[in-house]
Amino acid sequence: MGPRVEAMATRAGWDGFCGGKLKDGMVTIDIDPVILEIGPLAVRWYGLMYAVGILVGLYVSLPYALQKGLKEEDIWKVFWPAAVAAFLGGRLYFVLQQDLGPYLAQPWRILATWEGGMAFYGAIFGGLAAIVVACRIYKVPIWPLLDAAALFATVGQAFGRIGNLINGDIVGYPTTNLWGVVYPRSPFVASPTTAYEPAAVYELLFNLVLFFILWNVRFRLRPDGLVFALYLILYAVGQFGLFFGRDNVVVWMGLKQAQVTSLVVLPLALGVFYWRWRQRTWVRRWGRAAGRLRPSSANEEAAGGGLGHPDDGPGKDKDQKDARHRGGQGQGDRG
């Protein structure tokens, strides 16, 4: 790399940012995955970024959920079991895709997320199952909650990808591109001197685009549930495409596990989207039908249409109104 490029990199501040360096046209992320250690406790970039993602995700999605008519106490009743289930689901789904020998020999490693390894599809499945159960128990409307959860998941995952980038546990294939990333300290790459495609950066950019789309349609898509269904559709499409560049194990017909899962999730999500969209169509159709019927009924009543009793007349109509008025007094609390 020439002195002009080195000078530009130095002025940009990258050379001193958290250990990131430009070397021979490649990006080197020479960052210790552990921020600090206090006795046996280690604070890692990976965990910190997910914690920040949860906080920012709540900051974005909680007001949206309240605007959709949900009560804050109901949201928290569902959030905690869903968060725990999403964590366990994400980790277990990752573990099941690995060689189970080491995990059976040392079961505590199943929850050792600091070693890297969370499958976000597992987090979606676990969190979704917990939301369905919790909403039934606490009688919370599920569709507006799922719409808010879609925004929360997108924001949380975006910050998690920053942790993946620092950790080096999500990489593409070896590359000679100028934006290839070298990880001298990461235990997750095959070679500490080889540059890899920055798959975590691609995932991060995808999450930002996905959030931009969902944010702009969050109040336009009706009825509730369409935002969540759209999230699943776009996420499945994105994962299917992005994993062609991920250095993961091929499991079936040249596809990785996330791509196979996407092939299952995509038609289901499309079905949910169509089902919810048809409900909107039905509501509009029945609304128009009711609007057509009401004026004709009113006209018949005003004209003394043939459905009335022969003894019914203006005088009797007035008597009935007076009787209803007298009978209705004192019953206002029944609303």
Secondary structure, DSSP 8 states (H G I E B T S, - for coil): --HHHHHHHHHHTGGGSTTEEEETTEEEE---SEEEEETTEEEEHHHHHHHHHHHHHHHHHHHHHHHTT--HHHHHHHHHHHHHHHHHHHHHHHHTTS-SHHHHHSGGGGG-GGG----HHHHHHHHHHHHHHHHHHHT--HHHHHHHHHHHHHHHHHHHHHHHHHHT-S-BSB--STT-EE-SS-TTSS-TT-EE--HHHHHHHHHHHHHHHHHHHTTTS-STTHHHHHHHHHHHHHHHHHGGGB---EEETTEEHHHHHHHHHHHHHHHHHHHHHHHHHHHHHHHHHHHHHHHHHHHHHHTT-TTS-TT--HHHHHHHHHHHHHHHTT-GGG-
